[in-house]
Amino acid sequence: MTTPPSPENLSRREFVRTASLAASALAAGAASTAPAAESVKPPAPHPLLTKAADFQDVSRGNPKPHTLVGEALVQARLTPETWRLEIVADTFTSDVVKEPASLGKQFTLDGGNALDLPALIELGKKHSVKFLKAFQCLNIASPLGQGLWEGVPLREVLRLCGPMKNVRRIYYSGFHNNDPKQLFQSSLTYTEAMETAPGELPPFIAWRLNGDAIPLKRGGPVRLVIPWAHGFKSIKWLQRIAVTNDFKAMDTYANANNDPESHLKTAAYIDHAPEKFSAGQPIFFTGLALSGLSGLQRVEWWLHRVEPDAKPVVQDDETYAAAQWTPCELEAPPSDWSSVFPAGVSSKDVLGFDPKTGKPATWPLRYSMISWFATLRDLKPGKYEFRARAVDMNGFAQPEPRPIAKAGKNAVEVHKFEVA
């Protein structure tokens, strides 16, 4: 058996392949030249930084903006040279909303003063933020990837507009093929955008991912990153911000019965694994643990032997309620973050890390994800179900707090297998 690659050299896709090969080798039985089963170690964990090309893609649009080329890309203002950001005041009023929002200064294409990328980068020289964030979509079962994002807090950009009046909410949207029907927008409250507690994670306008320019496919040249939120809040191809006195959350996602204010949930995910193993061999399971708003206390597993003709186990039935859960091993923080972060990036300058020691203030960092491991030994032949769940810092075990419809998938995953 070959030695698995080191974590920093493994993409998510490569990791899953490596894990599957290692598990398959165990299932087939060790070759005579291989080490004893007891000495076989789990494969390397997921890398803490997902390569930009290895993020799962859930882009919207027809055609998708990242497929544009040549003059179409220029006309869409999706090159670093042509990108512009408008910041305007929404004039909306109603029987309830009596006064329109206003800004001391607006930035518009027609006015010739829309913000460009050099202006944004210049602002970032004084107010730059970096943050390790996992991306997970509201209605997708597995995380999309994790990166080191860099940009400038949204509040610092909005400060360029001078005095604000009658502003209760911030709407923002990206390029949408100049088709109103394809418009995709999200929103934040004024407080969320402007009044982040010191040391906490602000919404920010990003232009770098893992030390490089954000690729077009990942929402570049500029996108929003909302640390605590599901992916739909972090609008790609950002081009317009509007402040408004309308108090409603006018997120596009809200129109499809989604909960636009739900935060990332603490959750565990199981990696792909074989469906058959050989008796007498240790069985390794691995996965990812995402630390949501309520943090991560531990990941734990439960193995259920499926007896012939037994009723299927369902959430909260007698069998599930009597389950004995065992803590998993969690990936430890790296001792040398320079081997993780891009050249020139110090962990002391990344939000969530101690600026003096460069060590993470908590582990895992909130809104990030790490690997977990579980080893099963001495299993008798038969059929089994392996489950893994996360427990947050409030003591809630996944899927608690109960998943509200369209508030983020948070089911306890199960892997069914047989020992022969």
N, C-alpha and C positions, 0 to 999 in steps of 0.2 A: 504494500500500500504506500503510495507516495505521500510526502508531507504536504498538507494543505497550504495554500498561499497565506501570507500574512494578512491581517485584517485590512490594513491600509491599501492593499493592492487588489482587494476583492470588490467588485461591483455587486449590487443586490442580485442581479441575474446570475453572476458567476457564483455567488455564495450559495444560492438555492441549488445550482447544479452540483457544486462541491458537496453540499450536505446530502443530496440524493445519492451521489456516487458512494460516499462514505457509508451511508446507511445500507445501500444495496450490497456493498462488499460484506458488511456484517451479516446481512440476511443470507448471503450465499455461503457463509462460513469462511474463516480465515484460511489463506493458503499456507502451505507448509513453511514457506519462507517468511511469512508475516509474523509480527510479534504476537504474543499471547493476547487473548481477547481482553483480559483485565487491563492491559497496558494501552489499549486503543483510546485515544482522546477524542472528544467532540471536534467537529470541524471548526475552523475559525469563525468568529461571529461576523455579523453584518458590519460593514464599515460605518463609522459614525458619520461620514460624509458620503452621500450618494452622488455619483458622477452625474453631471447635468444631463447627459444623454440617456441615463438609466432611470430617470424619473418616469413613472407612468403618466401617460398623456390623457387628459380629459378636456382638451380644448374644444371650444364652441365656435360656430360660425360656418358659413357656406359661401365661398371657400374658407377654410380655416386660415386665419391671418398669417400663421407661420409658414403657409405654403405659397404665399405671394413672392414674386421675384421681379427683378428689374424695375421698370418704371412704375409698376403697380405698387411695389414696396415703397418707392419714393412718394408717390401720391398719397399713400396711406400714412405717411409720416412715421414709418416704422424702421427707419435707419437711424443710427446715432446722430447723423448730421441733420436730418429732417424732423426728428422728434420734437414735439411741442406740447406743452401742458397749459390748458386754459383753466382759470379760476374765476368763477362768476357768482353773482348773487341771484338766487331764484326769486322771482317777483310774485310767487304764489300767495294768494289770500283767499279766504272763504268766510262763511258765517262764524266759524270758530277761530280761524287764523286771521286776526284783524289787521296786522301790520306785516309788510313784506320784509324779508331780510335785506341787509345792505352791507357793503364793504367800502372801506375808505379808498381802495384801489382794486380794480379788476385787471386780470391778465387775459387778453383775448387775441385770437388770430386776426380779426378785423382791425383791432387797434395796433397790431404790429408789435405787441409786447408780451406775447405768450412766452412762458418760460422754456428755455432750451436746456439741453443736457449740460453744457459747460457751466451755466448758471447754477444748476442743481449741484454739480460736483463742487463748485466753489463754495456753496453753502455748506456742503458736507465737510469741508476742511475744518470747520469750526464745530459742527454739530453731528459728526458721523456716528452712527451706531452699527454694531455688528451683533448678530444673534443666531444661535443654532436652533433651527426650527424644523419640526417634522410636519409634512403636509399630509393631510387626510381629508377626503371629501365627505360630505354629509351622508350621501347615499351609496357609498362604496365600502366594501367589507375590509379592504386592506389598505395600509398607508401607501402614499404615492412616492415617498422618498424624503430625505432629510438633507438640508444644506446649511452652509454658513452664509447668511444673507447680510448685505451691507447697504446702507443708505442713510437718509436723513429723516428725522422724525417729522411726521405730517404737521405737527404743530408749528415747527420752524418754518415750513413753507407757507402755512396759512398766516403766519405773523407778517409776511411780506405784504399782505393786503391791508395792513393798518387796522383801524377800528372796525369792529363788527357790531352790528345791531340786529336784534330780533333773530338771532341764529340759534336754532334748537337742534339741527341735524346737518350732517355733511353727506351729500350724495357724491358718488364717483363712478366713472365708467371708462371702458377702454374702447379701442377701435372695434367697429362692428360692421365693416363693409359698406359704410354710408347707407345702411338700411335700417330704418327705425324698428322694423320687426325683429331685427337681430340684436337690438340693444340689450346689453347685460350690465346691470349696475348693482352696487351694494351701498351700504350706508353705515354711519356711526353716529352716536350721539355727540353733541358738542363736548361733553365732559370726557368721553372716551378719546376723542381726537386731541383735546387741548390740555387736559389736566391729569396726565399720568403721574402717579406718585413717584417721587425720586427713587431711583433704583429699580423701579418696575419697568415693564417692557412696553414701549410706546408703539402705536401704529406708525409705520415708516414707509417712505417712498424709496424703493431699492433699485440699484443699477448694477450690483455685483453679486455673483453667486460663486461660492468656493474660490474667491480671489480673482475671478475673471468676469468679463462683461456677461450679463444675463443673456443667454441665447434667445433668439426669436421664439423658439418652440417653448421655452420656459416663461414667456411673457415679456421678454425684452423688447426694446432696450430698457424700458422702465416699467415697473409694476408696483402695486401696493402689497405690503406684507403686514398682516394683522396677526401678531404672535399667538393670541389665545383662541383664534377662530378657525373654523373649518375653511377649506380651500376657496369656497365661493366668495368669501369676504376679501380675499387677496387678489383683487382684479388684475388680470394680465393686460399688457399693452395700454397702460394708463394714458389717457389723453384729456380728461375733463373732470373737474371738481366743481360742485355747486353747493353753496351754503344756503340753507332754507329755514324758514320759520315753521314749515310743516313738521309736525311732531311724529308722523307715521314712518315706520321702517319700510321704505319703498324699494326694498331689495327685489330684484327679479325673482329670486328663489322663493320669496314669500307668496308670490302669485301661484305657485304650484303646491301649496299646502305644506311647505317646509317651515321649520322654525328658524327664522333668520338670526335670532339672538342666541342660539345654543352655542356653547363653548366646546372645545375639544374634550372628549371624554377619556378618562384613564382606562386603558384596555390592553389585553394581551392577544397576540396573534400567533398561530401555529404555522411553522414553515412546512412546505411540502415534504412528505415522507412516504416511504414504501408502504404497501398494503400487506406485505408478508415478511415475516422474520423467521430465523431459525432458532429453535429452542437451544438454550445454553449460552447464547450470546447476549452481551449487554445491548440494550436498545437506547439510542440517543434521540431525544426530541429537542428541537430548538425553536426559537421564535423571536418576535419583537414585542417589546413592552413600551407603550406610549404613555407618557406622563401628562395628563390633562390638567384642567383647572385645579382639581383637588389633589394633585401630586400622586406619587406612587410609593406605597409602603412595601409591597412585595408582589411577586407572581407565584401562584401555586398550582399544582396539578393534582388530578384525580384519575385513577385508573379503574375502570369498571369492567369486570369479566362478564361477557354476555352468555348467559346460559341458554340452552336450546328451548325454543318456544316461549322465552321470557318476553314480557311486554317491553316495548321501547321505552327508554328513559326520556322523560320530558322535564322541562324546567319546573322545579318546585314540587315534583311528585315525591312519594315516600322515599324512593331510592336516592333521588338527588338530595333530598333534605338530610339523609343520613350519611352522605359522602364524607370521607376523611381526606382532607386536602393536605398535600405535602409541599413545603416551600421549594421553589426552584432556585437555582444559582443564577445570580444576576451578573452581567458584565460589569467589571470594576472600571472606575475612571482611569484613563491613561495616566501613567506617571510622567510622560513627556508629551505635552500637547503640540509641540513643534512638529511631531511626526504625524499629526492629524490635520492641523490647520495649514493653509497655504503659506508659502514662504513670505516672511515679513509680517505675519499676523501673530501677535502675542495674545495668549489667553487672558492676560491682564486687561486687554482692551475689549473683551467680549462681554456683553451683558449677561449677568448670571454667574460670572466668575469674580472672585475676590481680586480687586485691583492691585493689592499688595502681593499676594502669594501666587495669583494665577490659577488657583484651584477652584473648582465649581462650588458655589455656595450650598447647593443641594445636589443630590445624585439619585436618580437622573435629574437633569434640569427640567423644569416645567416646560411643556410643549415640545419636548424632544423625545427621542426613543432610543432604547438600547436593546441588546440581545439578552435572552435568557436561555438556560440549559436545564434539561432534566434527564437523568439516567435511570432506566428500569432494568432490573436484574432478576434472574432466576424465575422467569415467567414460564408457566407450564403451557403445553399446547392448548390452543383454544382461540376463541374470538374475543377481542377486547375493544373498548372505547377509551381513548385518551382525551381528557379535557384540560384546558388551561384557562385561568382567569386572573385578572389583576385585582388587587385590593388597594384602595386609595388611602390617603392620610386621614380620612374621616372614618375609616373602618368599613366603608361600603365595598362589598365584593361585586365585581362585574356579574350581571348587568345592572346592579344597583348603582346610583339611583335609577329606578325603572326607566327604560328607554321610552320616551314619548314618541309617538309616531312622527317621523320626519324630523327628528331632533339629533340624528347621528346614529349610525349602526353601532351596536354595542353588545351583540349576542356573544355568549360563551361558545368558542369554537370547539369542535370535536373531530378527532381523527380515528377512523375505524381501521383495525388491522387484525391480522391473524398470526399466531405463532404456530409453526408446523414442526 
